[in-house]
Every structure is written in structure tokens, then in C-alpha cells.
């Protein structure tokens, strides 16, 4: 059952990154009616931001489809352990790799740890990000801008560069962009700008990666109920979250994860440089 905005109480979290374990109601990351069919059997995926939100749901759905996963996260250890447990309940392995993806050396080491643990790497999901409400351009300083760009887009360069030598033909790279890359968002200026950069990164990288047999695509979610929301917005905005889209409700991570399954699987064998739009009915014409 979907959650409507009137079921979301006003709430904020002082901690950044926010914790899924402290959200009310809890995001829905799994759907018992979704039955895996071996689409990713014995594949290995590395998912950044895999401890919670969309990343957690992707990890669980990949496990349901037969994949082992490594999840990269900053320091949300409790959330990460819950994701690990959920993956293992479907009989797959889950490697936890905490660290700061703004550091290129860490990104390289995370890929190496994944390959050492599982023997290969078939799927890279660049999903981790940060966002902040910014009332005006004047309030965005160099430190904030550096943090947002380093986390949201520089890390994707780092992981793609580190992962590519290990990825064989038939592998997939999937980048999480956003509806804000297409329509903009004046209150999330730096975040939205990085999401536009991710869109360009995805389209620009897709063709040269095809020479290696690697498909690069993206997913552009709309308003999804994840720790991003109580982290970045004030209580009143949180309680109205999702009302702006035609479906008039926030999406759940479990409604986004199947897009990542599709793009990672052979079902998407003729897709490269494309973006899927689980966004509650907003029509994107770009």
C-alpha cells in the first residue's frame, strides 16, 4: 500500500546523512509480491548509497534476482546492517564498505574490495548523493558547493574509472539522476545542478563504454520517500512531500528499484545512454 502525504508527520533529523531507522513511517523498500526470476543470477553489483532509501531497495531487488551485492555508505552502520540482513534473507551475500566517496582513493579501494570478495564486478550503481535546501544563491559558499559536487558527481567519475577495468562485455553501469535535472529546483540549486551533470555524464559516457560492451544508463526518480527528505527539508515541507506530482503522493523506494533491475538485466540489452523516469506521472520531454 502506498503512503499518502497525510500519513507523513512533520519531522526533521539533525544528523546528516539522515537515518532510515528514524523515519516515520518507514520507507517501503521491498514488495513481497515481487518475485525474482533469475534476471541477475550470480551477478555482482556495487551500489553506492546502498544502506538506505533507493540504494537499499536496489540491493534487495538485486538479491531477489540472484545477485550478490557490495554496498558503499558513509557511516550509517545500523541502516547498512539492516540492508545486509535483508539481502542475506534472499540467500545472497552482502559486503559492507563504509567510507567517504569524495575521496578517489577510497572509491578505488571499494571496487578492489568488491572484486576481491566476489571475484568480479558486473553492475555498478552510482546512487549516493547529498542535498541541501538553499534559499538563495548568495547562501551557497565554496565549501558547500565542493561537498555537493564531490559527493554527487565527482564520485561517479571515480567509481566508473575504477570499475571499468573489471567489467566484462554485458556489464551495466546505472547512474541515479533526478527529475530536478530536467525541471530544475530553485530551493535545491546545487543538488539539481549536479543531477544535470549526471545526466550529461550518463549520455556522454554511454557511447565510448559500448566499445567495451558496457551499457551505461540512468534513472531519474521524482519525489521518493527516503532519508533525503527529513534530512534536507523542514517539518512542514516533509508533511506535504509528494503532493506536487500528478499522483499526488511520494513514491516508495520499491517503486524505483525495478527500473534498476531492468537496466542491469539483459532485458535492456538494446538500451544505452537512456534514462527511466519513475516520478509519479510527470511528463519529461528532454
Backbone as JSON, one array per atom type, in Angstrom:
{
  "sequence": "XXXXXXXXXXXXXXXXXXXXXXXXXXXXXXXXXXXXXXXXXXXXXXXXXXXXXXXXXXXXXXXXXXXXXXXXXXXXXXXXXXXXXXXXXXXXXXXXXXXXXXXXXXXXXXXXXXXXXXXXXXXXXXXXXXXXXXXXXXXXXXXXXXXXXXXXXXXXXXXXXXXXXXXXXXXXXXXXXXXXXXXXXXXXXXXXXXXXXXXXXXXXXXXXXXXXXXXXXXXXXXXXXXXXXXXXXXXXXXXXXXXXXXXXXXXXXXXXXXXXXXXXXXXXXXXXXXXXXXXXXXXXXX",
  "N": [[0.84, -1.2, 0.0], [0.55, 2.21, -0.85], [1.96, 5.22, 0.55], [0.35, 8.13, 1.53], [0.6, 11.77, 1.44], [-0.7, 12.78, 3.76], [-0.22, 10.87, 5.62], [2.29, 11.21, 6.48], [3.99, 12.5, 9.05], [5.07, 15.76, 10.22], [8.56, 16.15, 10.34], [12.04, 16.18, 11.13], [15.57, 15.6, 10.83], [18.51, 15.97, 12.67], [20.88, 14.89, 12.07], [23.27, 14.35, 9.49], [24.44, 12.17, 7.07], [20.9, 11.51, 7.1], [18.98, 9.05, 8.95], [17.41, 6.06, 7.98], [16.23, 4.43, 9.82], [15.12, 6.11, 11.69], [12.97, 7.33, 10.54], [9.5, 8.17, 10.02], [6.49, 7.42, 8.54], [8.25, 4.25, 7.99], [10.25, 3.96, 5.06], [9.21, 2.03, 2.21], [10.87, -0.61, 1.13], [10.83, -3.12, 0.06], [8.83, -5.43, -1.76], [6.65, -7.9, -1.19], [5.2, -9.12, -3.16], [6.72, -9.03, -5.39], [8.41, -11.2, -7.33], [11.44, -12.68, -7.85], [13.15, -13.68, -10.85], [15.56, -14.72, -11.62], [16.94, -12.88, -13.18], [19.36, -11.6, -12.72], [21.13, -13.58, -12.05], [23.75, -14.79, -10.13], [25.28, -12.56, -10.62], [27.39, -9.74, -9.79], [27.08, -6.84, -7.94], [27.93, -3.45, -7.26], [26.85, -0.97, -5.15], [26.49, 2.36, -4.53], [25.62, 4.36, -1.71], [24.01, 2.4, -0.66], [22.94, 1.71, 1.75], [20.44, 2.65, 2.56], [17.16, 3.99, 1.66], [16.63, 4.45, -1.84], [18.91, 3.05, -2.69], [19.09, 0.91, -0.84], [16.75, -0.5, -1.49], [17.31, -1.22, -4.14], [19.49, -2.94, -3.71], [18.2, -5.04, -2.36], [16.32, -5.91, -4.27], [18.04, -6.69, -6.3], [19.24, -8.84, -5.02], [17.02, -10.5, -4.83], [16.83, -11.16, -7.45], [18.99, -12.75, -7.76], [21.62, -11.79, -7.41], [24.8, -11.05, -5.86], [25.82, -8.46, -3.62], [27.7, -5.47, -3.04], [27.69, -2.83, -0.8], [28.21, 0.59, -0.56], [28.68, 3.13, 1.8], [28.48, 6.01, 4.01], [28.61, 6.4, 7.08], [26.45, 5.23, 8.26], [25.9, 2.87, 10.0], [24.03, 1.16, 11.29], [21.74, 1.25, 9.6], [22.94, 0.18, 7.3], [23.56, -2.41, 8.14], [21.01, -3.44, 8.43], [20.2, -3.48, 5.77], [22.03, -5.34, 4.8], [21.18, -7.64, 6.19], [18.65, -7.95, 5.04], [19.29, -8.52, 2.39], [20.69, -10.94, 2.74], [18.66, -12.55, 3.62], [17.48, -13.35, 1.31], [19.2, -15.19, 0.41], [21.62, -14.33, -0.66], [24.92, -12.82, -0.78], [26.25, -9.99, 1.03], [28.36, -7.33, 1.06], [29.66, -4.93, 3.21], [30.85, -1.66, 2.88], [32.11, 0.91, 4.36], [32.79, 4.42, 4.05], [34.21, 7.47, 2.63], [33.05, 8.74, -0.26], [33.92, 10.97, -1.57], [36.55, 10.86, -1.76], [38.93, 9.85, -3.98], [40.74, 7.72, -3.8], [39.56, 6.07, -1.88], [37.28, 5.25, -3.33], [38.44, 3.73, -5.35], [39.56, 1.7, -3.74], [37.21, 0.57, -2.71], [36.09, -0.64, -4.96], [38.11, -2.51, -5.45], [37.94, -4.09, -3.12], [35.43, -5.21, -3.5], [35.8, -6.78, -5.79], [37.77, -8.5, -4.84], [36.34, -9.85, -2.86], [34.18, -11.05, -4.21], [35.11, -11.86, -6.67], [34.59, -10.7, -9.12], [33.01, -8.02, -11.03], [29.97, -6.94, -12.11], [27.93, -5.07, -12.27], [27.6, -1.66, -11.76], [26.24, 0.67, -9.65], [25.81, 3.92, -9.4], [24.77, 5.79, -7.0], [24.75, 7.24, -4.57], [24.3, 10.36, -2.85], [24.1, 13.84, -1.79], [21.97, 16.43, -0.51], [20.89, 19.82, -0.04], [18.7, 22.28, 1.27], [18.55, 25.46, -0.17], [18.01, 28.66, 0.19], [18.8, 30.9, -1.32], [21.03, 31.97, -3.94], [23.16, 33.4, -2.92], [23.67, 32.25, -0.47], [25.1, 29.97, -0.88], [28.12, 28.67, -0.36], [31.65, 28.19, -1.13], [32.6, 25.89, 0.14], [30.29, 24.34, 0.65], [29.41, 23.97, -1.98], [31.57, 22.54, -3.03], [31.41, 20.18, -1.51], [28.92, 19.09, -2.31], [29.22, 18.72, -5.09], [31.49, 17.03, -5.12], [30.53, 14.76, -3.83], [28.2, 14.03, -5.3], [28.72, 13.96, -8.12], [31.52, 13.95, -8.81], [32.33, 11.59, -7.56], [31.14, 9.67, -9.14], [32.65, 9.71, -11.47], [35.02, 8.77, -10.32], [34.32, 6.14, -9.44], [33.44, 4.95, -11.85], [35.79, 5.03, -13.34], [37.46, 3.38, -11.76], [36.04, 0.97, -11.78], [35.66, 0.12, -14.43], [37.9, -1.38, -15.64], [37.43, -3.91, -14.59], [35.05, -4.79, -15.52], [33.26, -6.83, -17.67], [32.25, -7.45, -21.14], [28.76, -7.03, -21.51], [28.26, -6.11, -19.06], [26.85, -3.6, -16.79], [26.3, -0.15, -16.11], [24.76, 2.08, -13.97], [23.37, 5.17, -13.33], [22.13, 7.35, -10.86], [20.14, 9.97, -11.44], [17.91, 12.72, -11.44], [14.54, 13.97, -11.33], [14.82, 16.67, -11.05], [16.94, 17.34, -12.64], [15.86, 17.87, -15.04], [13.69, 19.66, -14.75], [14.61, 21.51, -12.97], [15.18, 23.05, -9.71], [14.64, 25.51, -7.6], [15.09, 25.72, -4.87], [16.85, 23.78, -4.32], [19.43, 24.21, -5.45], [22.25, 23.64, -5.87], [22.28, 20.84, -5.68], [20.42, 20.12, -7.73], [21.83, 21.05, -9.93], [24.05, 19.34, -9.95], [22.7, 17.01, -10.57], [21.88, 17.49, -13.15], [24.39, 17.46, -14.3], [25.01, 14.76, -13.94], [23.21, 13.6, -15.69], [24.28, 14.5, -18.16], [26.78, 13.29, -17.94], [26.05, 10.57, -18.01], [24.95, 10.31, -20.61], [27.15, 11.1, -22.13], [29.11, 9.23, -21.5], [28.08, 6.86, -22.35], [28.39, 6.05, -25.12], [31.28, 5.66, -25.62], [31.68, 3.59, -23.75], [30.27, 1.52, -24.84], [32.0, 0.45, -26.65], [33.44, -1.21, -25.07], [31.6, -3.04, -24.44], [29.94, -2.4, -22.35], [26.99, -1.26, -20.92], [25.65, 1.93, -20.31], [23.35, 3.63, -18.43], [20.62, 5.56, -16.96], [18.6, 6.51, -14.09], [15.93, 8.57, -13.2], [14.51, 9.54, -10.57], [11.42, 10.84, -9.19], [9.73, 12.54, -6.52], [10.66, 10.71, -3.86], [10.19, 8.75, -0.97], [12.58, 8.83, 1.2], [15.58, 8.84, 3.33], [16.69, 11.23, 2.5], [14.73, 13.2, 2.63], [13.65, 14.02, 5.3], [16.11, 14.89, 6.05], [16.87, 17.09, 4.45], [14.73, 18.92, 4.35], [12.37, 21.16, 6.03], [10.01, 20.57, 8.74], [7.27, 21.11, 7.92], [7.42, 21.1, 5.12], [8.15, 18.45, 4.73], [5.85, 17.1, 5.58], [4.14, 17.7, 3.52], [5.19, 16.45, 1.39], [5.52, 15.23, -1.88], [3.04, 15.93, -2.93], [3.06, 17.47, -5.2], [3.21, 16.16, -7.65], [1.45, 14.5, -10.41], [0.32, 12.08, -9.38], [0.01, 12.76, -6.79], [1.29, 11.98, -4.43], [4.1, 10.75, -2.52], [6.63, 8.66, -4.0], [7.69, 5.28, -3.33], [10.75, 3.64, -2.36], [10.68, 0.97, -3.3], [9.23, 1.23, -5.6], [10.94, 2.26, -7.38], [13.19, 0.67, -7.59], [12.72, -1.55, -9.45], [13.28, -0.38, -11.93], [16.03, -0.19, -11.92], [16.66, -2.88, -11.85], [15.75, -3.71, -14.38], [17.44, -2.17, -16.11], [19.9, -3.26, -15.48], [19.72, -5.81, -16.39], [19.51, -8.34, -19.03], [17.23, -7.72, -20.34], [17.37, -5.09, -21.02], [19.14, -4.93, -23.11], [19.37, -3.5, -25.47], [19.58, -0.89, -24.84], [21.19, 2.15, -24.18], [22.67, 5.03, -22.8], [20.27, 6.06, -21.96], [17.45, 7.18, -19.93], [15.33, 6.29, -17.3], [12.12, 7.11, -15.85], [10.72, 7.05, -13.03], [8.46, 8.81, -11.59], [5.96, 9.6, -10.61], [4.18, 10.45, -12.54], [4.91, 12.76, -13.93], [5.52, 14.3, -16.98], [8.32, 14.03, -18.97], [10.14, 15.72, -21.36], [12.72, 15.63, -22.58]],
  "CA": [[0.0, 0.0, 0.0], [1.32, 3.44, -0.94], [1.8, 6.19, 1.63], [-0.1, 9.44, 1.07], [1.22, 12.82, 2.24], [-1.31, 12.98, 5.08], [0.27, 9.84, 6.51], [3.66, 11.55, 6.83], [4.01, 13.61, 10.01], [6.2, 16.68, 10.15], [9.73, 15.58, 11.0], [13.36, 16.52, 10.63], [16.66, 14.93, 11.52], [19.66, 16.85, 12.79], [22.05, 14.16, 11.59], [23.48, 14.21, 8.06], [23.21, 11.74, 6.42], [19.8, 11.1, 7.97], [18.87, 7.61, 9.11], [16.12, 5.46, 7.64], [15.68, 3.82, 11.03], [14.43, 7.12, 12.48], [11.89, 7.92, 9.75], [8.14, 7.74, 10.33], [6.61, 5.96, 8.53], [9.45, 3.73, 7.36], [10.13, 3.75, 3.61], [8.92, 0.67, 1.77], [11.96, -0.97, 0.24], [10.62, -4.45, -0.51], [7.45, -5.78, -2.09], [6.57, -9.37, -1.16], [4.58, -9.62, -4.39], [7.73, -9.07, -6.45], [9.1, -12.48, -7.34], [12.6, -12.71, -8.72], [13.14, -14.72, -11.88], [16.92, -15.02, -12.02], [17.44, -11.94, -14.19], [20.74, -11.21, -12.39], [21.66, -14.73, -11.35], [25.19, -14.87, -9.89], [25.96, -11.31, -10.94], [27.91, -8.99, -8.64], [26.78, -5.41, -8.07], [28.4, -2.49, -6.27], [25.83, 0.07, -5.07], [26.82, 3.43, -3.6], [24.41, 4.77, -1.0], [23.17, 1.2, -0.6], [22.49, 1.44, 3.11], [19.07, 3.08, 2.82], [16.47, 4.63, 0.55], [16.61, 3.77, -3.13], [20.02, 2.11, -2.74], [18.71, -0.31, -0.11], [15.76, -1.24, -2.27], [18.01, -1.81, -5.29], [20.26, -4.07, -3.2], [17.28, -6.14, -2.05], [15.75, -6.42, -5.52], [19.11, -7.41, -6.98], [19.36, -10.13, -4.33], [15.87, -11.32, -5.23], [17.1, -11.61, -8.82], [20.11, -13.68, -7.77], [22.93, -11.13, -7.39], [25.49, -10.64, -4.65], [25.99, -7.01, -3.67], [28.52, -4.68, -2.12], [27.09, -1.52, -0.63], [29.09, 1.64, -0.07], [27.94, 4.14, 2.56], [29.39, 6.84, 4.79], [28.77, 5.9, 8.44], [25.13, 4.84, 8.78], [26.17, 1.44, 10.16], [22.81, 0.44, 11.62], [20.96, 1.11, 8.36], [23.67, -0.72, 6.4], [23.4, -3.78, 8.63], [19.64, -3.87, 8.11], [20.22, -3.83, 4.36], [22.77, -6.6, 4.68], [20.31, -8.71, 6.66], [17.58, -8.13, 4.07], [19.89, -9.2, 1.24], [21.03, -12.31, 3.11], [17.41, -13.31, 3.74], [17.19, -13.91, -0.01], [20.22, -16.17, 0.09], [22.77, -13.75, -1.35], [25.93, -12.19, 0.08], [26.26, -8.53, 1.02], [29.59, -6.78, 1.62], [29.51, -3.54, 3.65], [32.09, -0.9, 2.69], [31.92, 2.3, 4.79], [33.85, 5.36, 3.69], [33.86, 8.76, 2.03], [33.18, 8.64, -1.72], [34.56, 12.17, -2.1], [37.97, 10.53, -1.84], [39.11, 8.95, -5.12], [41.44, 6.51, -3.38], [38.57, 5.19, -1.26], [36.44, 4.67, -4.39], [39.26, 2.67, -5.96], [39.66, 0.6, -2.78], [35.9, -0.08, -2.61], [35.98, -1.53, -6.11], [39.05, -3.61, -5.24], [37.38, -4.96, -2.09], [34.31, -5.93, -4.1], [36.36, -7.81, -6.68], [38.46, -9.49, -4.01], [35.34, -10.63, -2.13], [33.27, -11.8, -5.08], [35.82, -12.37, -7.84], [34.25, -9.99, -10.34], [32.07, -6.91, -10.9], [29.12, -6.91, -13.3], [26.99, -3.95, -12.24], [27.94, -0.52, -10.9], [25.13, 1.6, -9.44], [26.24, 5.19, -8.81], [23.5, 6.25, -6.44], [24.89, 8.07, -3.38], [24.23, 11.81, -3.08], [23.65, 14.7, -0.7], [21.25, 17.62, -0.95], [20.59, 20.81, 0.99], [17.86, 23.4, 0.88], [19.33, 26.69, -0.34], [17.03, 29.71, -0.11], [19.27, 31.85, -2.32], [22.37, 31.72, -4.49], [24.14, 34.05, -2.05], [23.93, 31.43, 0.7], [25.88, 28.79, -1.27], [29.54, 29.02, -0.33], [32.53, 27.28, -1.86], [32.69, 24.62, 0.85], [29.06, 23.6, 0.37], [29.41, 23.59, -3.39], [32.56, 21.49, -3.19], [30.9, 18.94, -0.93], [27.83, 18.53, -3.11], [29.75, 18.23, -6.36], [32.39, 15.91, -4.88], [29.72, 13.59, -3.47], [27.17, 13.64, -6.26], [29.15, 13.73, -9.5], [32.92, 13.55, -8.89], [32.43, 10.19, -7.16], [30.74, 8.82, -10.27], [33.85, 9.6, -12.29], [35.98, 7.92, -9.62], [33.89, 4.75, -9.46], [33.45, 4.46, -13.23], [37.19, 4.83, -13.71], [37.99, 2.24, -11.03], [35.29, -0.25, -12.06], [35.68, -0.28, -15.84], [38.84, -2.46, -15.98], [36.95, -5.19, -14.07], [33.73, -5.09, -16.08], [33.34, -7.53, -18.95], [31.11, -7.2, -22.03], [27.49, -7.43, -20.93], [28.1, -5.42, -17.77], [25.99, -2.42, -16.81], [26.54, 0.96, -15.19], [23.5, 2.81, -13.84], [23.57, 6.39, -12.55], [20.91, 7.96, -10.35], [19.99, 11.41, -11.61], [16.72, 13.18, -10.74], [13.58, 14.81, -12.06], [15.3, 18.04, -10.98], [17.88, 17.58, -13.74], [15.06, 18.26, -16.2], [12.82, 20.81, -14.49], [15.24, 22.43, -12.04], [14.56, 23.23, -8.41], [15.31, 26.72, -7.09], [15.46, 25.57, -3.46], [17.91, 22.76, -4.27], [20.17, 24.67, -6.62], [23.49, 22.9, -6.1], [21.89, 19.45, -5.91], [19.83, 20.0, -9.06], [22.9, 21.26, -10.91], [24.82, 18.09, -10.06], [21.89, 15.98, -11.22], [22.01, 17.78, -14.58], [25.71, 16.97, -14.69], [24.93, 13.3, -14.01], [22.53, 13.3, -16.95], [25.26, 14.68, -19.23], [27.79, 12.25, -17.73], [25.47, 9.31, -18.48], [24.84, 10.35, -22.07], [28.49, 11.24, -22.72], [29.89, 8.03, -21.26], [27.42, 5.67, -22.9], [28.92, 5.59, -26.4], [32.6, 5.03, -25.51], [31.6, 2.35, -22.99], [29.76, 0.46, -25.71], [33.17, -0.19, -27.27], [33.88, -2.25, -24.12], [30.47, -3.92, -24.18], [29.29, -1.98, -21.1], [25.85, -0.35, -21.14], [25.5, 2.99, -19.31], [22.02, 4.25, -18.44], [20.31, 6.27, -15.74], [17.24, 6.56, -13.54], [15.65, 9.92, -12.7], [13.33, 9.48, -9.71], [10.74, 12.02, -8.71], [9.75, 12.63, -5.05], [10.66, 9.38, -3.26], [10.27, 8.83, 0.48], [13.87, 8.3, 1.62], [16.19, 9.72, 4.34], [16.95, 12.54, 1.91], [13.66, 14.17, 2.83], [13.77, 14.67, 6.62], [17.46, 15.45, 6.17], [17.04, 18.36, 3.74], [13.58, 19.82, 4.4], [11.81, 21.4, 7.34], [8.9, 19.68, 9.07], [6.07, 21.36, 7.13], [7.67, 20.62, 3.76], [8.14, 16.99, 4.77], [4.47, 16.63, 5.7], [3.47, 17.92, 2.22], [6.07, 15.89, 0.37], [4.94, 14.4, -2.92], [1.75, 16.41, -3.41], [3.21, 18.28, -6.4], [3.19, 15.36, -8.88], [0.08, 14.1, -10.75], [-0.2, 11.04, -8.49], [-0.26, 13.45, -5.53], [1.84, 11.24, -3.31], [5.5, 10.38, -2.75], [6.9, 7.29, -4.37], [8.45, 4.47, -2.4], [11.92, 3.04, -2.99], [10.33, -0.27, -4.0], [8.66, 1.58, -6.9], [12.05, 2.71, -8.21], [14.17, -0.42, -7.75], [12.58, -2.35, -10.67], [13.94, 0.29, -13.05], [17.44, -0.57, -11.84], [16.72, -4.29, -12.25], [15.61, -3.75, -15.83], [18.62, -1.64, -16.8], [21.04, -4.13, -15.22], [19.47, -7.14, -16.94], [19.54, -8.48, -20.48], [16.02, -7.12, -20.9], [17.75, -3.76, -21.5], [20.35, -5.13, -23.92], [19.41, -2.55, -26.59], [19.48, 0.45, -24.26], [22.41, 2.8, -23.7], [22.51, 6.48, -22.78], [18.86, 6.37, -21.73], [17.06, 7.44, -18.55], [13.97, 5.93, -16.93], [11.52, 8.19, -15.06], [9.7, 6.76, -12.03], [8.32, 10.13, -10.97], [4.61, 9.94, -10.21], [3.34, 10.92, -13.64], [5.42, 13.97, -14.58], [5.99, 14.02, -18.34], [9.62, 14.62, -19.26], [10.32, 15.78, -22.81], [14.1, 16.02, -22.87]],
  "C": [[0.88, 1.25, 0.0], [1.01, 4.37, 0.23], [1.4, 7.53, 1.02], [0.53, 10.51, 1.94], [0.61, 13.01, 3.63], [-0.93, 11.9, 6.09], [1.71, 10.1, 6.95], [3.65, 12.73, 7.8], [5.2, 14.53, 9.78], [7.37, 16.1, 10.94], [10.99, 16.1, 10.36], [14.37, 15.66, 11.37], [17.86, 15.88, 11.53], [20.92, 16.2, 12.2], [22.09, 14.14, 10.06], [24.64, 13.26, 7.82], [22.15, 11.31, 7.45], [19.7, 9.57, 7.97], [17.47, 7.12, 8.74], [15.44, 4.9, 8.88], [14.9, 4.81, 11.88], [13.28, 7.78, 11.73], [10.54, 7.35, 10.17], [7.17, 8.27, 9.27], [7.89, 5.51, 7.82], [9.23, 3.61, 5.84], [9.91, 2.27, 3.29], [9.96, 0.26, 0.74], [11.8, -2.34, -0.41], [9.14, -4.67, -0.75], [7.36, -7.3, -2.13], [5.93, -9.95, -2.41], [5.55, -9.66, -5.57], [8.51, -10.37, -6.32], [10.26, -12.43, -8.33], [12.53, -13.87, -9.7], [14.54, -15.0, -12.42], [17.5, -14.08, -13.06], [18.9, -11.56, -13.97], [21.47, -12.35, -11.69], [23.18, -14.75, -11.35], [25.96, -13.67, -10.41], [26.47, -10.68, -9.64], [27.7, -7.5, -8.9], [27.42, -4.63, -6.94], [27.43, -1.31, -6.31], [26.28, 1.14, -4.08], [25.53, 3.97, -2.97], [23.45, 3.61, -0.83], [22.64, 0.89, 0.78], [21.02, 1.73, 3.34], [18.43, 3.61, 1.54], [16.44, 3.79, -0.71], [17.72, 2.72, -3.2], [19.73, 0.82, -2.02], [17.74, -1.14, -0.93], [16.4, -1.92, -3.48], [18.8, -3.03, -4.84], [19.36, -5.28, -2.95], [16.7, -6.74, -3.33], [16.81, -7.16, -6.33], [19.3, -8.79, -6.34], [18.22, -11.06, -4.72], [16.05, -11.87, -6.64], [18.37, -12.45, -8.92], [21.49, -13.08, -7.69], [23.47, -11.02, -5.98], [25.78, -9.15, -4.76], [27.02, -6.52, -2.66], [27.86, -3.32, -2.01], [28.08, -0.58, 0.04], [28.23, 2.69, 0.63], [28.92, 4.9, 3.42], [29.61, 6.26, 6.18], [27.45, 5.49, 9.08], [25.13, 3.32, 9.01], [24.92, 0.62, 10.46], [21.94, 0.21, 10.4], [21.62, 0.11, 7.42], [23.51, -2.17, 6.84], [22.0, -4.31, 8.38], [19.54, -4.25, 6.63], [20.92, -5.16, 4.14], [21.89, -7.78, 5.08], [19.21, -9.0, 5.63], [18.09, -8.87, 2.83], [20.14, -10.67, 1.57], [19.78, -13.17, 3.3], [16.99, -13.92, 2.41], [18.33, -14.8, -0.5], [21.43, -15.64, -0.66], [23.71, -13.08, -0.35], [25.9, -10.67, -0.06], [27.5, -8.04, 1.76], [29.36, -5.31, 1.98], [30.85, -2.83, 3.55], [31.83, 0.55, 3.1], [33.09, 3.17, 4.37], [33.32, 6.56, 2.95], [34.11, 8.73, 0.53], [33.71, 9.93, -2.34], [36.05, 11.94, -2.3], [38.18, 9.5, -2.95], [39.79, 7.65, -4.71], [40.47, 5.55, -2.7], [37.71, 4.51, -2.31], [37.17, 3.52, -5.07], [39.34, 1.46, -5.03], [38.33, -0.14, -2.63], [35.69, -1.05, -3.77], [36.89, -2.75, -5.91], [38.52, -4.59, -4.2], [36.24, -5.81, -2.64], [34.82, -7.07, -4.96], [37.07, -8.9, -5.88], [37.46, -10.41, -3.31], [34.56, -11.56, -3.05], [33.91, -12.33, -6.37], [35.53, -11.65, -9.14], [33.35, -8.8, -10.01], [31.29, -6.77, -12.2], [28.26, -5.66, -13.41], [27.51, -2.88, -11.29], [26.74, 0.41, -10.85], [25.67, 2.81, -8.7], [25.0, 5.91, -8.29], [23.64, 7.25, -5.3], [24.88, 9.56, -3.74], [23.9, 12.52, -1.78], [22.85, 15.85, -1.31], [20.97, 18.51, 0.24], [19.61, 21.83, 0.43], [18.7, 24.67, 0.88], [18.4, 27.82, -0.76], [17.48, 30.7, -1.18], [20.67, 31.48, -2.77], [23.45, 32.26, -3.55], [24.52, 33.19, -0.85], [24.74, 30.17, 0.38], [27.35, 29.18, -1.31], [30.37, 27.93, -1.01], [32.61, 25.91, -1.19], [31.48, 23.75, 0.59], [29.06, 23.1, -1.06], [30.4, 22.45, -3.64], [32.07, 20.15, -2.67], [29.85, 18.29, -1.82], [28.34, 17.97, -4.43], [30.66, 17.01, -6.15], [31.62, 14.63, -4.58], [28.88, 13.11, -4.64], [27.67, 13.29, -7.65], [30.62, 13.33, -9.6], [33.08, 12.06, -8.56], [32.05, 9.25, -8.29], [31.9, 8.65, -11.25], [34.83, 8.62, -11.64], [35.59, 6.44, -9.72], [33.89, 4.18, -10.87], [34.88, 4.15, -13.67], [37.77, 3.59, -13.04], [37.33, 0.93, -11.44], [35.49, -0.77, -13.47], [36.67, -1.4, -16.15], [38.37, -3.85, -15.54], [35.65, -5.64, -14.73], [33.86, -5.67, -17.48], [32.17, -7.14, -19.85], [29.83, -7.81, -21.46], [27.24, -6.79, -19.58], [27.26, -4.15, -17.93], [26.41, -1.41, -15.76], [25.27, 1.8, -15.17], [23.7, 3.97, -12.89], [22.23, 6.97, -12.12], [20.98, 9.47, -10.55], [18.68, 11.81, -10.92], [15.8, 13.92, -11.7], [14.07, 16.26, -12.08], [16.35, 18.36, -12.03], [17.15, 18.14, -14.95], [14.26, 19.53, -15.95], [13.46, 21.86, -13.58], [14.51, 22.49, -10.72], [15.3, 24.37, -7.71], [15.75, 26.58, -5.64], [16.53, 24.5, -3.26], [18.87, 23.01, -5.43], [21.42, 23.84, -6.88], [23.2, 21.44, -6.4], [21.36, 19.26, -7.33], [20.87, 20.16, -10.16], [23.74, 20.0, -11.07], [24.01, 17.01, -10.77], [21.83, 16.21, -12.73], [23.35, 17.3, -15.11], [25.72, 15.45, -14.83], [24.23, 12.87, -15.29], [23.51, 13.42, -18.12], [26.36, 13.62, -19.15], [27.3, 10.91, -18.3], [25.43, 9.26, -20.0], [26.22, 10.39, -22.73], [29.31, 9.97, -22.59], [29.35, 6.82, -22.0], [28.09, 5.16, -24.17], [30.33, 4.99, -26.27], [32.58, 3.73, -24.72], [31.05, 1.2, -23.83], [30.91, -0.26, -26.43], [33.73, -1.3, -26.38], [32.76, -3.23, -23.81], [29.72, -3.6, -22.9], [28.17, -0.98, -21.43], [25.75, 0.63, -19.98], [24.14, 3.64, -19.49], [21.78, 4.94, -17.1], [18.87, 6.12, -15.32], [17.05, 7.93, -12.91], [14.39, 9.91, -11.84], [12.71, 10.86, -9.48], [10.79, 12.05, -7.19], [9.59, 11.25, -4.42], [10.91, 9.52, -1.76], [11.52, 8.08, 0.96], [14.44, 9.21, 2.71], [16.6, 11.08, 3.81], [15.97, 13.59, 2.4], [13.69, 14.79, 4.22], [15.15, 15.27, 6.87], [17.49, 16.88, 5.63], [15.92, 19.36, 3.98], [13.09, 20.05, 5.82], [10.53, 20.58, 7.51], [7.68, 19.86, 8.2], [6.24, 20.86, 5.7], [7.64, 19.09, 3.7], [6.7, 16.47, 4.79], [3.67, 16.84, 4.42], [4.2, 17.25, 1.07], [5.31, 14.99, -0.6], [3.64, 14.91, -3.51], [1.83, 17.08, -4.78], [3.13, 17.49, -7.69], [1.77, 14.9, -9.17], [-0.5, 13.01, -9.86], [-0.47, 11.54, -7.09], [0.18, 12.65, -4.3], [3.33, 10.99, -3.57], [5.6, 8.94, -3.22], [7.68, 6.59, -3.28], [9.67, 3.87, -3.1], [11.61, 1.78, -3.79], [9.7, 0.0, -5.37], [9.72, 2.07, -7.88], [13.0, 1.56, -8.54], [13.96, -1.25, -9.02], [13.19, -1.7, -11.91], [15.42, -0.08, -13.09], [17.63, -2.05, -12.2], [16.68, -4.39, -13.77], [16.89, -3.31, -16.52], [19.86, -2.5, -16.57], [20.92, -5.47, -15.95], [19.57, -7.14, -18.46], [18.27, -7.96, -21.14], [16.32, -5.75, -21.51], [18.96, -3.82, -22.43], [20.47, -4.15, -25.09], [19.28, -1.11, -26.11], [20.82, 0.94, -23.77], [22.2, 4.31, -23.8], [21.1, 6.94, -22.51], [18.59, 6.57, -20.24], [15.6, 7.03, -18.36], [13.45, 6.91, -15.88], [10.4, 7.73, -14.13], [9.45, 8.0, -11.18], [6.89, 10.54, -10.64], [3.76, 10.58, -11.27], [3.76, 12.21, -14.31], [5.97, 13.6, -15.94], [7.28, 14.78, -18.61], [9.86, 14.57, -20.75], [11.72, 16.25, -23.16], [15.0, 14.81, -22.84]]
}
